[in-house]
Amino acid sequence: MNQKIKLLTNTRIIDPFGETEYIENGYILIEDETIVKIGVGSAPKITVDTTIDLNGKTVIPGMINAHTHLYSALAMGMPAPKNTPTNFVEILQEIWWKLDLALDKDSTGASFEAGLLDCLHSGVTTVFDHHSSPNFANGSLELLSNITNKFGQNISIAFEITDRNGKENFNTGLQENINSFNKFKNNPYVHPLIGMHASFTLSNESLKTIYSELKGLQNWGIHIHVAEDEADERNAKSEGYESVVDRLNRFNLINKHSFIIHGIHSSDKDIALLKNARATLVHNPTSNANNRVGILSDEYISQLNAGLGTDGMRTNMLEEAQQGTLIRSSHLQGGEPSIDYLELLFKNNPEIASRAFGRKIGHLSAGNQADLAIYGYNPQTAITENNFAGHILFGLSNPNDVIVRGKYRIKNRKFTDVSERNIKANAQKQSQILWEKILNI
């Protein structure tokens, strides 16, 4: 098959924490799905299939969301719960566990489409999803993978295993993970993980069953919420374990492929164990603030080079980084050091995605997958190599164009392969049906 060669010229290139962080005017050479060269100034005289003059637009890498829930895409504006939650567990019981129970195939598909569409609108080209639809489990992850393929993004898939809906649903959720792992383990654009809700909704017997089913597989890893709230830790201790991490480790469920989400109430010993196992920790600041569960410590973020996710709160990773910065700053005294959220987004997340998918993802340099977010950004102050971080964090919004795998997926804010109008119309229809079902649960 002939490779398609695309040359993007006359563009400002910003790649935070990349090999070359800032080029005022340069070019990007793409061959098929891969960046083959980044250069300064005018491009060399070479034969290409397509040359595109970006007229001074700003390019940054396509971004990565290291943990989200696409199934929550239809939650915006849904009716308030009948009973007002007063703690974290009640938030789950009154809102999210009712929503996921109400999902069927049609509303799940609409959630996936609407959520991924918003991700692309925000320049997010790789998504680590953690899915739950107990009454539509079988085939749900294949549906997600098929829809993602239409958008051209990379997707990590996992179905939330839990005891809270009975033994049959536990078994169905476990089997969906295993089936999807076997089906997609060699797919370059799909990274299957084994989804588990949280330690406090899984019995010892269930944890034992999960490991028994996984131990014969190669390179499996779990994707699980850990110590998001103190209730998770209290449950583990009531079962006779030192902590949630200790409990999962005793059942041999933590390894270098594991995605550990939150970790707010974990201990120093837990973090040391996770670091030794080379597990991935993902921080979700706006969700933590919304649920009032606490703030992940600077030390834990730094020790584990934590990734940045949204936990379903939003699709725009630049907003997540900005809000994370502000949330953390609100708890600091003047002059105290803080976490650099651009480092989580543009250094840690690319490292996480590259490990997971087994190739270079998340930077504008040779050998990386050609995922680009392109902005017609003309601010009131100059952009320089010394201040671009401020412009990224507080200036950029949604890109004009998005390229994924070397192909335009959005051009001039319009989707090239899918109908945004049809997706939004279907999402609005399915959301009304979904909300009615939730009210009756």
C-alpha positions as CSV (number, residue, x, y, z in Angstrom):
1,M,0.0,0.0,0.0
2,N,1.4,3.4,-0.9
3,Q,2.0,5.7,2.0
4,K,0.3,9.1,1.9
5,I,2.8,12.0,2.6
6,K,1.4,15.2,4.1
7,L,3.4,18.4,4.7
8,L,2.1,21.1,7.1
9,T,3.9,24.4,6.7
10,N,3.9,27.9,8.2
11,T,2.9,26.9,11.7
12,R,3.8,27.6,15.3
13,I,4.6,24.3,17.0
14,I,4.3,23.9,20.7
15,D,5.1,20.5,22.3
16,P,5.4,20.9,26.1
17,F,8.0,18.5,27.6
18,G,8.8,17.2,24.1
19,E,12.1,17.0,22.3
20,T,11.6,20.5,20.9
21,E,9.1,22.5,23.0
22,Y,8.7,25.6,20.8
23,I,9.2,26.5,17.2
24,E,7.9,29.9,16.2
25,N,7.6,29.0,12.5
26,G,8.1,25.5,11.2
27,Y,6.8,22.5,9.4
28,I,5.5,19.0,10.1
29,L,6.0,16.1,7.7
30,I,3.6,13.2,8.1
31,E,3.8,9.8,6.4
32,D,0.6,7.8,6.6
33,E,-0.2,7.8,10.4
34,T,3.2,8.8,11.7
35,I,5.2,12.1,12.1
36,V,8.5,11.6,10.3
37,K,10.0,15.1,10.7
38,I,9.5,18.4,12.6
39,G,11.6,21.3,11.3
40,V,12.3,25.0,11.7
41,G,11.5,27.5,9.0
42,S,10.7,26.5,5.4
43,A,10.3,22.9,4.5
44,P,12.9,21.2,2.2
45,K,12.0,20.6,-1.4
46,I,10.5,17.1,-1.3
47,T,7.8,15.3,-3.1
48,V,4.6,15.0,-1.1
49,D,1.0,14.1,-1.8
50,T,-0.5,17.1,0.0
51,T,1.0,20.4,1.2
52,I,-1.1,22.5,3.6
53,D,-0.2,26.0,4.6
54,L,-1.5,26.6,8.1
55,N,-1.0,30.3,7.8
56,G,0.6,30.8,11.2
57,K,-1.9,28.6,13.2
58,T,-0.6,27.0,16.4
59,V,-0.2,23.2,16.7
60,I,0.0,21.2,19.9
61,P,-0.1,17.4,20.3
62,G,-3.4,15.6,20.3
63,M,-4.2,15.2,24.0
64,I,-4.8,12.1,26.2
65,N,-7.5,11.6,28.9
66,A,-6.1,8.9,31.2
67,H,-9.4,8.1,32.9
68,T,-13.0,9.0,32.0
69,H,-16.5,7.5,31.9
70,L,-18.0,8.1,28.4
71,Y,-21.3,6.5,29.7
72,S,-21.9,9.8,31.6
73,A,-22.1,11.8,28.4
74,L,-25.9,12.1,28.7
75,A,-25.9,13.2,32.3
76,M,-25.6,16.9,31.7
77,G,-28.9,18.5,32.8
78,M,-30.6,15.3,34.0
79,P,-33.1,15.6,36.8
80,A,-31.9,16.0,40.4
81,P,-31.9,12.8,42.5
82,K,-35.1,12.1,44.5
83,N,-33.0,12.0,47.7
84,T,-30.2,14.6,48.2
85,P,-26.8,12.7,48.7
86,T,-25.0,13.7,51.9
87,N,-21.8,11.7,51.3
88,F,-19.8,10.0,48.6
89,V,-21.4,6.6,48.7
90,E,-24.9,8.2,48.6
91,I,-23.8,10.2,45.5
92,L,-23.0,6.9,43.8
93,Q,-26.3,5.3,45.0
94,E,-28.6,8.2,44.1
95,I,-27.0,9.3,40.9
96,W,-24.4,7.2,39.1
97,W,-25.5,3.7,40.0
98,K,-29.1,4.6,38.8
99,L,-27.8,6.1,35.6
100,D,-25.7,3.1,34.7
101,L,-28.6,0.7,35.5
102,A,-30.8,2.7,33.1
103,L,-28.4,2.4,30.2
104,D,-29.4,0.1,27.3
105,K,-27.7,-0.5,24.0
106,D,-29.2,2.6,22.3
107,S,-28.4,5.0,25.1
108,T,-25.0,3.5,25.6
109,G,-24.2,3.9,21.9
110,A,-25.4,7.5,22.0
111,S,-23.3,8.2,25.1
112,F,-20.2,6.8,23.4
113,E,-20.8,8.8,20.2
114,A,-21.6,12.1,22.0
115,G,-18.7,11.7,24.5
116,L,-16.1,10.9,21.8
117,L,-17.4,13.7,19.6
118,D,-16.8,16.2,22.5
119,C,-13.4,14.7,23.1
120,L,-12.4,15.4,19.5
121,H,-13.8,18.9,19.6
122,S,-11.5,19.4,22.5
123,G,-8.4,18.0,20.7
124,V,-8.4,14.8,22.8
125,T,-7.3,11.9,20.5
126,T,-6.6,9.1,23.0
127,V,-9.1,8.1,25.7
128,F,-8.9,5.6,28.6
129,D,-12.5,4.7,29.3
130,H,-14.0,2.9,32.3
131,H,-17.5,1.7,31.3
132,S,-20.6,0.6,33.2
133,S,-24.0,-0.5,31.8
134,P,-25.1,-3.5,33.9
135,N,-28.1,-4.2,31.8
136,F,-26.2,-4.0,28.5
137,A,-22.8,-5.6,29.3
138,N,-22.4,-8.2,26.6
139,G,-20.9,-6.5,23.5
140,S,-20.7,-3.1,25.0
141,L,-17.0,-2.8,24.7
142,E,-17.0,-3.9,21.1
143,L,-19.6,-1.3,20.5
144,L,-17.3,1.3,22.0
145,S,-14.4,0.1,20.0
146,N,-16.4,0.2,16.7
147,I,-17.6,3.7,17.4
148,T,-14.2,4.9,18.3
149,N,-12.8,3.6,15.1
150,K,-15.2,5.8,13.2
151,F,-13.7,8.8,15.0
152,G,-10.2,7.6,14.4
153,Q,-9.1,7.9,18.1
154,N,-7.2,5.5,20.3
155,I,-9.3,3.9,23.0
156,S,-8.6,1.9,26.2
157,I,-11.6,-0.2,27.1
158,A,-12.7,-1.7,30.4
159,F,-16.1,-2.8,31.9
160,E,-16.7,-2.1,35.5
161,I,-17.0,-5.4,37.4
162,T,-18.9,-5.2,40.7
163,D,-21.0,-7.2,43.1
164,R,-23.6,-4.5,43.7
165,N,-26.0,-5.9,41.0
166,G,-25.9,-9.5,41.9
167,K,-23.9,-12.6,40.9
168,E,-25.2,-12.8,37.4
169,N,-24.2,-9.3,36.5
170,F,-20.8,-9.9,38.2
171,N,-20.2,-12.9,35.9
172,T,-21.4,-11.0,32.8
173,G,-19.1,-8.1,33.6
174,L,-16.1,-10.3,34.1
175,Q,-16.8,-12.2,30.9
176,E,-17.2,-9.0,28.9
177,N,-13.7,-7.9,30.0
178,I,-12.2,-11.3,29.2
179,N,-13.9,-11.5,25.8
180,S,-12.8,-8.0,24.9
181,F,-9.3,-8.5,26.1
182,N,-8.9,-11.6,23.9
183,K,-10.6,-9.9,20.9
184,F,-8.6,-6.6,21.1
185,K,-5.3,-7.4,22.7
186,N,-3.5,-7.2,19.3
187,N,-5.4,-4.2,18.0
188,P,-3.0,-1.2,17.7
189,Y,-5.8,1.3,18.4
190,V,-7.6,-0.5,21.2
191,H,-6.0,-1.2,24.6
192,P,-8.1,-3.6,26.7
193,L,-7.9,-3.5,30.5
194,I,-9.9,-5.4,33.1
195,G,-12.4,-3.0,34.6
196,M,-13.3,-3.2,38.3
197,H,-15.5,-0.6,40.1
198,A,-13.8,-0.4,43.5
199,S,-12.6,-2.6,46.3
200,F,-15.6,-1.8,48.5
201,T,-18.1,-3.2,46.0
202,L,-16.2,-6.5,45.5
203,S,-16.1,-9.4,48.0
204,N,-13.0,-11.5,48.7
205,E,-14.7,-14.3,46.8
206,S,-15.1,-12.0,43.7
207,L,-11.5,-10.8,43.9
208,K,-10.4,-14.4,44.0
209,T,-12.6,-15.3,41.0
210,I,-11.3,-12.4,39.0
211,Y,-7.6,-13.3,39.5
212,S,-8.4,-17.0,38.8
213,E,-9.8,-16.0,35.4
214,L,-7.0,-13.6,34.6
215,K,-3.9,-15.5,35.6
216,G,-3.8,-17.5,32.4
217,L,-3.8,-14.3,30.3
218,Q,-0.7,-12.4,29.2
219,N,-0.1,-8.7,30.0
220,W,-3.4,-8.0,31.6
221,G,-4.0,-5.1,33.9
222,I,-6.9,-3.8,36.0
223,H,-8.5,-0.4,35.8
224,I,-10.1,0.4,39.2
225,H,-11.0,3.3,41.5
226,V,-8.9,3.2,44.6
227,A,-9.3,5.1,47.9
228,E,-11.3,7.8,46.3
229,D,-13.2,8.2,49.5
230,E,-12.4,7.1,53.0
231,A,-15.3,4.6,52.8
232,D,-13.2,2.5,50.5
233,E,-10.4,2.3,53.0
234,R,-12.7,1.6,55.9
235,N,-14.2,-1.3,54.0
236,A,-10.8,-2.8,53.3
237,K,-9.8,-2.5,56.9
238,S,-13.0,-4.1,58.1
239,E,-12.1,-7.1,55.9
240,G,-8.8,-7.4,57.8
241,Y,-6.4,-5.6,55.3
242,E,-4.2,-2.6,55.9
243,S,-5.7,-0.7,53.0
244,V,-7.4,-1.0,49.6
245,V,-4.0,-1.3,47.9
246,D,-2.9,-4.0,50.4
247,R,-6.2,-5.9,49.7
248,L,-5.8,-5.8,45.9
249,N,-2.2,-6.8,46.2
250,R,-3.0,-9.8,48.4
251,F,-5.2,-11.1,45.6
252,N,-2.3,-10.5,43.1
253,L,-4.2,-7.9,41.1
254,I,-1.6,-5.1,41.0
255,N,1.0,-5.2,38.3
256,K,2.8,-2.9,35.9
257,H,-0.2,-2.8,33.6
258,S,-2.6,-1.7,36.4
259,F,-4.5,1.7,36.3
260,I,-5.1,2.9,39.8
261,I,-7.5,5.8,39.8
262,H,-7.6,8.5,42.6
263,G,-5.6,7.1,45.5
264,I,-6.4,10.1,47.6
265,H,-6.7,8.2,50.9
266,S,-3.9,5.8,50.3
267,S,-0.8,5.6,52.6
268,D,2.9,6.2,52.0
269,K,3.3,2.4,52.2
270,D,0.6,2.0,49.5
271,I,2.3,4.4,47.2
272,A,5.6,2.7,47.7
273,L,4.0,-0.6,46.8
274,L,2.4,0.9,43.6
275,K,5.7,2.4,42.6
276,N,7.5,-0.9,43.1
277,A,4.9,-2.6,41.0
278,R,5.2,0.2,38.3
279,A,1.5,0.7,38.3
280,T,-0.1,3.8,36.8
281,L,-1.8,6.3,39.1
282,V,-4.3,8.7,37.6
283,H,-5.4,12.0,39.2
284,N,-8.8,13.5,38.6
285,P,-8.9,16.9,40.3
286,T,-12.3,18.4,39.3
287,S,-14.2,15.1,40.0
288,N,-12.5,15.0,43.5
289,A,-13.5,18.6,44.1
290,N,-17.1,18.0,43.0
291,N,-17.4,14.9,45.2
292,R,-15.7,16.6,48.1
293,V,-13.5,13.6,48.8
294,G,-10.1,15.4,49.2
295,I,-7.0,16.3,47.2
296,L,-4.3,13.9,46.0
297,S,-1.1,14.9,47.7
298,D,1.8,16.5,45.7
299,E,4.1,13.8,46.9
300,Y,2.0,11.0,45.6
301,I,1.6,12.7,42.2
302,S,5.3,13.3,41.9
303,Q,6.4,9.9,43.2
304,L,4.3,8.0,40.7
305,N,4.4,10.5,37.8
306,A,0.6,10.5,37.9
307,G,-1.5,10.9,34.8
308,L,-4.4,13.3,34.4
309,G,-8.0,12.2,33.9
310,T,-11.4,13.7,34.2
311,D,-13.5,10.9,35.7
312,G,-16.3,11.8,33.4
313,M,-16.6,15.4,34.5
314,R,-15.6,16.9,31.2
315,T,-13.9,16.1,27.9
316,N,-11.6,19.2,27.6
317,M,-8.2,18.3,29.1
318,L,-6.9,21.9,28.9
319,E,-9.8,22.9,31.2
320,E,-9.1,20.0,33.5
321,A,-5.4,21.1,33.8
322,Q,-6.5,24.7,34.4
323,Q,-9.1,23.8,37.0
324,G,-6.8,21.4,38.7
325,T,-4.3,24.2,39.0
326,L,-6.8,26.6,40.5
327,I,-8.3,24.0,42.9
328,R,-4.9,23.1,44.3
329,S,-3.9,26.8,44.5
330,S,-6.9,27.5,46.6
331,H,-5.6,25.3,49.3
332,L,-2.0,26.8,49.4
333,Q,-0.5,29.7,51.1
334,G,1.3,32.4,49.1
335,G,4.6,31.3,47.7
336,E,4.0,27.6,48.3
337,P,5.1,25.3,45.4
338,S,2.4,23.4,43.5
339,I,1.9,20.7,40.9
340,D,2.5,21.6,37.3
341,Y,-0.6,20.3,35.6
342,L,0.8,20.8,32.2
343,E,3.5,18.2,33.1
344,L,0.8,15.7,34.0
345,L,-1.0,16.4,30.7
346,F,1.9,16.7,28.3
347,K,4.6,14.6,29.9
348,N,3.0,12.0,32.1
349,N,0.0,11.2,29.9
350,P,2.0,10.6,26.8
351,E,4.3,8.3,28.7
352,I,1.3,6.4,30.0
353,A,-0.3,6.1,26.6
354,S,2.9,5.1,24.8
355,R,3.4,2.3,27.3
356,A,-0.1,1.1,27.0
357,F,-0.4,1.1,23.2
358,G,3.2,0.1,22.6
359,R,4.2,3.0,20.4
360,K,4.9,6.7,20.6
361,I,1.8,8.8,21.3
362,G,1.4,12.3,22.6
363,H,4.3,14.4,21.2
364,L,5.2,16.3,18.1
365,S,8.4,14.5,17.1
366,A,9.5,11.9,14.7
367,G,8.1,8.4,15.3
368,N,5.0,9.6,17.1
369,Q,1.5,8.9,15.9
370,A,0.3,12.0,13.9
371,D,-2.2,13.3,16.4
372,L,-2.5,17.1,16.2
373,A,-4.7,19.8,17.6
374,I,-4.6,23.0,15.5
375,Y,-5.6,26.4,16.8
376,G,-6.3,29.7,15.0
377,Y,-5.2,31.4,18.1
378,N,-4.4,35.1,17.9
379,P,-4.2,36.5,21.5
380,Q,-3.8,40.0,22.7
381,T,-0.3,39.2,24.0
382,A,2.7,37.7,22.2
383,I,3.4,34.0,22.4
384,T,7.1,33.2,23.1
385,E,9.2,30.2,24.1
386,N,9.2,31.6,27.6
387,N,5.4,32.1,28.1
388,F,3.6,29.5,26.0
389,A,2.6,27.6,29.1
390,G,0.4,30.5,30.2
391,H,-1.2,30.6,26.8
392,I,-1.9,26.9,26.8
393,L,-3.4,26.9,30.3
394,F,-5.4,30.1,30.1
395,G,-5.8,31.0,26.4
396,L,-6.5,28.0,24.2
397,S,-10.0,26.6,24.0
398,N,-11.2,24.2,21.3
399,P,-9.1,23.7,18.2
400,N,-10.1,24.7,14.6
401,D,-8.8,21.4,13.2
402,V,-7.9,18.0,14.6
403,I,-5.7,15.4,12.8
404,V,-5.7,11.8,14.2
405,R,-3.5,9.1,12.7
406,G,-2.4,11.6,10.0
407,K,-6.0,12.3,8.8
408,Y,-8.2,15.4,9.3
409,R,-11.1,14.4,11.6
410,I,-12.1,18.0,12.1
411,K,-11.5,20.8,9.6
412,N,-12.6,24.3,10.2
413,R,-14.6,23.0,13.2
414,K,-16.6,20.6,11.1
415,F,-16.3,16.8,11.3
416,T,-15.1,15.1,8.2
417,D,-16.3,11.5,8.8
418,V,-19.4,11.8,11.0
419,S,-22.5,13.9,11.3
420,E,-22.4,16.0,14.4
421,R,-26.0,17.1,13.9
422,N,-27.2,13.5,13.8
423,I,-25.1,12.4,16.8
424,K,-26.4,15.4,18.9
425,A,-30.0,14.8,17.8
426,N,-29.8,11.1,18.7
427,A,-28.1,12.0,22.0
428,Q,-30.9,14.4,22.9
429,K,-33.5,11.8,22.1
430,Q,-31.8,9.0,24.1
431,S,-31.1,11.3,27.0
432,Q,-34.8,12.0,27.5
433,I,-35.6,8.2,27.5
434,L,-32.7,7.6,29.8
435,W,-33.8,10.2,32.3
436,E,-37.3,8.8,32.5
437,K,-35.9,5.4,33.3
438,I,-33.7,6.8,36.0
439,L,-36.7,8.4,37.7
440,N,-38.3,5.0,38.0
441,I,-35.3,3.2,39.5
